[in-house]
Amino acid sequence: MSGGQGGYMAPAYERRKHERRGYEMPLEYSLSVVEFKKLQKVNSSGTAVDISDEGIGFLTSFPLEPGHILRIKKEADSFQTAMVRWVGKFEEKFRVGVLLYK
């Protein structure tokens, strides 16, 4: 395995600081992306599948990338900022893990 210190990458369960809990709920988010040299605002949605004290895992059809900064809708006029940490293909969707900013 590669990555981590000295070429060793700890299994995911060893890297986690906080326990994940099942959490199924619709999720709306927005982000800005550069497309054809223009900054575009994208509004999209997904379904949360788990949550921890520092992050959320969810499924979406939009091809997010690690490093994208999201605004996740909490309530009518309330948002939570998050950074995409990892993305994996899951059937016809993407499984995404984000770190929530406090």
PyMOL commands that set and color helices and strands:
alter all, ss='L'
color gray80, all
select helices_A, chain A and resi 5-7+12-15
alter helices_A, ss='H'
color red, helices_A
select strands_A, chain A and resi 21-35+38-51+55-60+69-75+78-90+93-100
alter strands_A, ss='S'
color yellow, strands_A
deselect
rebuild
show_as cartoon
